[in-house]
Amino acid sequence: MNLQPVKSRFGIVGNSPGLERALATAVRVAPADITVLVRGESGTGKEALPKIIHHNSARKHGTYIDRKSTRLNSSHANISY
């Protein structure tokens, strides 16, 4: 899969296997009507993946709402299923 157009559009620089896998996964899940949770270390650029998913989804013409887990209150952090 050629990910260069995605990288260019979203200003992503790098070619590591982990980055390539994350981008390919984002593009692959975008057409599905599912909820996606993006997790990772602070400062790794996670905010780009939901934008990529939204841009490549059927909802791309709708409003993109950024929901960061840091905005959740502490009561959400202790939920067990």
Order of alpha helices (4+ residues) and beta strands (2+ residues): alpha-alpha-alpha
